Structure formats: C-alpha cells, structure tokens
Amino acid sequence: MPDFTLRKTMIFIEDIHHEGGPAPKLPRRRAAIIALVRNPFAGGYAADLQSAMDDLKPLGLMMTDRLIEAMGGIDGIDGYGKAGLCGEGGELEHTALWHVPGGYAMRERLGEAKAIVPSAMKVGGPGTRIDVPLGHINAAYVRSHFDAMEVGVPDGPRANELLFALAMARGPRIHNRMGGLAVAEVKGLDGLR
C-alpha cells in the first residue's frame, strides 16, 4: 500500500464583492483546499498506478468536507473543480491519481452532481501555482460557471511530493453575459445539459 503521508493542508476563500458595473446582490464565494502529500512513486517508474487511487479516497473525502465547511455549508454550491501538481521527482501521470478520489468525493458529498469535475494537472517545484478549473456541478454547458481559481504554496510541492487541490463556487461569474445554457434551463440528466 503506497504511503501518501500528509504534510499540510491549506484553505483559500474568496468573497467577490465587485467586478465593476453594478454590485451584485450577494458576493460570489469561491474556495479551494490543497493538500501536500508524499509521492510514493517519485524517483522511479511504476507500471501500476491505478490501484493507488483507493488509498487517496479518505483524503478526498476529508478535503471535501473541510471545503464544504469553508463554503459555509452545502446550500448553493453549484461549481466545482480539481487539480494536481507533481514535484519534479515525479511524473505528470502521478497527478492523475487524483481523478477518482478528488472528483468522486465532491460528487458524493454534493449529492446530485452530474457533470464531470473539470481538472488541471502539471509538474512544477515549490511555489508553482496552478489554476483549478471550475464548472457547473450538473451541466458542463453552463458558460456562466466557467472559471478558475489559482492556488499554490511557497514550500511545495517538493521534489517527492504531490499537491492535490479541490475547489468549489457558489453562483456564476459576477456580471456573466456570454450566453449559453442558463442555470434555469439545466435538466441535470447527462452532465452536459
């Protein structure tokens, strides 16, 4: 069983009160949580990575629960995304370990979430930033919820670490006006529309 020892977590919260133009009735909240964990595959090649996703499921659930708490509860959360950042001792494929544990944890806790969880992955050293893409939780074609939240930490990921991130949002971009499928038109049947 691979050892993904947790070194630290960090939570980022943004309340967007204004973006020019008229002020919104309510601020838009975006929040993200990151975890820095030991990368047991750093420094070598492992043919079987997929089975290690099960070992990360408790981390995904813990991070999801803390993120929902940071969002002030589950009500109104309608955007989500995930990202993985690998230290230079690993490989990009190690960040893909986060697809199931991160994405499925959020979908489980948020209930009827049907849309695929947007994802970004890259390799970089300490201080590297990554944009966590955001999309609507039930319909990938809702343009008003296309967004991203930048995260990173000064001391990670180290060469033998992975940085895993989850993000959530409440509401569309402030002053969204690019058309497309409106939230009121979402059927939520196939994750697309």
C-alpha positions as CSV (number, residue, x, y, z in Angstrom):
1,M,0.0,0.0,0.0
2,P,1.6,3.3,-1.1
3,D,2.3,5.9,1.6
4,F,0.8,9.3,0.8
5,T,1.9,10.9,4.1
6,L,0.0,14.2,4.5
7,R,2.4,17.2,5.2
8,K,0.0,20.1,5.2
9,T,-3.4,21.4,4.1
10,M,-4.3,25.0,3.3
11,I,-7.7,26.6,2.5
12,F,-8.2,29.6,0.3
13,I,-11.5,31.6,0.4
14,E,-12.5,34.4,-1.9
15,D,-15.7,36.5,-1.5
16,I,-16.0,38.6,-4.7
17,H,-18.0,41.8,-3.8
18,H,-17.5,43.7,-7.0
19,E,-16.2,43.4,-10.6
20,G,-17.1,46.8,-12.0
21,G,-20.6,47.6,-13.2
22,P,-23.4,47.3,-10.7
23,A,-22.7,45.5,-7.4
24,P,-24.2,42.0,-7.1
25,K,-27.0,41.3,-4.6
26,L,-24.7,38.8,-2.9
27,P,-21.0,38.3,-3.1
28,R,-19.8,35.2,-5.0
29,R,-17.8,32.8,-2.9
30,R,-15.0,30.6,-4.3
31,A,-12.9,28.4,-2.1
32,A,-10.2,25.8,-2.5
33,I,-8.3,23.4,-0.4
34,I,-4.9,21.9,-1.1
35,A,-3.0,19.0,0.4
36,L,0.7,18.4,0.1
37,V,1.4,14.6,0.3
38,R,4.4,12.4,-0.1
39,N,4.6,11.0,-3.6
40,P,5.5,7.3,-3.1
41,F,6.2,7.0,-6.8
42,A,8.8,9.8,-7.1
43,G,12.2,8.9,-8.4
44,G,11.2,5.8,-10.3
45,Y,8.7,4.2,-12.7
46,A,5.7,2.2,-11.5
47,A,3.7,0.3,-14.1
48,D,0.6,0.1,-11.8
49,L,-0.6,3.4,-10.5
50,Q,-4.3,3.0,-10.8
51,S,-4.7,0.8,-7.7
52,A,-3.2,3.6,-5.5
53,M,-6.3,5.8,-6.2
54,D,-8.2,3.8,-3.5
55,D,-5.5,4.8,-0.9
56,L,-6.3,8.5,-1.6
57,K,-10.1,8.2,-1.2
58,P,-10.1,9.1,2.5
59,L,-8.0,12.3,1.7
60,G,-10.6,13.3,-0.9
61,L,-13.5,12.9,1.5
62,M,-11.7,14.8,4.3
63,M,-10.8,17.6,1.9
64,T,-14.3,17.8,0.5
65,D,-15.8,18.0,4.0
66,R,-13.4,20.8,5.0
67,L,-14.1,22.7,1.8
68,I,-17.9,22.5,2.2
69,E,-17.4,23.8,5.8
70,A,-15.2,26.7,4.4
71,M,-18.0,27.5,1.9
72,G,-20.4,27.9,4.8
73,G,-22.3,24.7,4.1
74,I,-23.6,22.8,1.1
75,D,-26.5,25.1,0.2
76,G,-26.0,26.9,-3.1
77,I,-22.7,25.3,-4.1
78,D,-23.1,24.9,-7.9
79,G,-19.5,24.9,-9.2
80,Y,-16.5,22.6,-8.7
81,G,-13.1,21.5,-10.0
82,K,-9.9,19.7,-9.1
83,A,-6.2,19.9,-9.9
84,G,-3.0,18.0,-9.3
85,L,0.6,19.3,-9.2
86,C,3.6,17.0,-9.1
87,G,7.0,17.9,-7.8
88,E,9.9,17.4,-10.2
89,G,10.8,14.0,-8.8
90,G,7.5,12.6,-10.1
91,E,5.7,12.5,-13.5
92,L,2.6,14.1,-14.8
93,E,0.7,10.7,-14.6
94,H,1.1,10.8,-10.8
95,T,-1.3,13.8,-10.7
96,A,-3.9,11.6,-12.4
97,L,-4.2,9.6,-9.2
98,W,-6.5,12.5,-8.1
99,H,-9.2,12.0,-10.7
100,V,-11.3,9.4,-8.8
101,P,-10.5,10.3,-5.1
102,G,-11.0,14.1,-5.6
103,G,-13.8,14.1,-8.2
104,Y,-15.9,11.4,-6.7
105,A,-15.6,12.7,-3.2
106,M,-17.1,16.0,-4.2
107,R,-19.8,14.4,-6.3
108,E,-20.7,12.1,-3.4
109,R,-20.9,14.9,-0.8
110,L,-22.7,17.3,-3.1
111,G,-25.5,14.8,-3.9
112,E,-27.0,15.2,-7.4
113,A,-23.8,16.4,-9.1
114,K,-23.9,15.0,-12.6
115,A,-21.3,16.9,-14.6
116,I,-17.7,15.8,-14.9
117,V,-15.4,17.5,-12.5
118,P,-13.1,19.8,-14.5
119,S,-9.4,19.1,-14.0
120,A,-5.9,20.5,-14.5
121,M,-2.5,18.8,-14.0
122,K,1.1,19.9,-14.2
123,V,4.6,19.4,-12.9
124,G,6.5,22.1,-11.0
125,G,8.6,22.8,-8.0
126,P,8.0,24.8,-4.8
127,G,6.0,27.9,-5.3
128,T,4.4,26.7,-8.6
129,R,0.8,27.9,-9.0
130,I,-2.0,26.0,-10.7
131,D,-5.4,27.1,-11.9
132,V,-8.1,24.9,-10.7
133,P,-10.8,25.0,-13.4
134,L,-14.4,25.4,-12.3
135,G,-17.6,24.3,-14.0
136,H,-21.3,23.8,-13.1
137,I,-21.9,20.7,-11.0
138,N,-24.8,19.4,-13.1
139,A,-24.3,20.7,-16.7
140,A,-21.0,21.2,-18.4
141,Y,-22.5,23.6,-20.9
142,V,-23.4,26.3,-18.4
143,R,-21.0,29.0,-19.6
144,S,-21.7,31.4,-16.6
145,H,-19.8,29.0,-14.4
146,F,-16.7,28.6,-16.5
147,D,-14.0,29.9,-14.2
148,A,-10.7,29.0,-12.4
149,M,-9.2,29.6,-9.0
150,E,-5.4,29.9,-8.7
151,V,-3.7,28.1,-5.8
152,G,-0.2,27.3,-4.7
153,V,2.1,27.4,-1.7
154,P,5.6,28.7,-1.3
155,D,7.1,25.5,0.1
156,G,5.6,22.9,-2.2
157,P,5.4,20.7,-3.9
158,R,8.8,19.4,-3.0
159,A,10.5,17.0,-5.5
160,N,9.0,14.0,-3.8
161,E,5.5,15.5,-3.2
162,L,2.1,15.9,-4.8
163,L,-0.2,18.8,-4.4
164,F,-3.8,17.9,-4.7
165,A,-6.5,20.6,-4.9
166,L,-10.3,20.8,-4.8
167,A,-12.3,24.0,-5.4
168,M,-16.0,24.9,-5.2
169,A,-18.0,28.0,-6.0
170,R,-21.4,29.4,-5.3
171,G,-23.1,31.2,-8.2
172,P,-21.9,32.3,-11.6
173,R,-19.2,34.8,-12.5
174,I,-20.2,38.3,-11.5
175,H,-21.8,40.0,-14.5
176,N,-21.7,36.9,-16.7
177,R,-23.2,37.8,-20.1
178,M,-21.8,35.3,-22.6
179,G,-25.0,33.4,-23.2
180,G,-25.2,29.7,-23.5
181,L,-27.2,27.3,-21.3
182,A,-28.8,29.2,-18.4
183,V,-28.9,27.6,-14.9
184,A,-32.7,27.7,-15.1
185,E,-32.6,25.5,-18.2
186,V,-30.4,22.8,-16.7
187,K,-32.0,19.3,-16.9
188,G,-29.2,17.6,-15.0
189,L,-29.7,14.2,-16.7
190,D,-26.4,13.6,-18.5
191,G,-24.0,16.1,-17.0
192,L,-23.9,18.1,-20.2
193,R,-27.2,20.0,-20.3
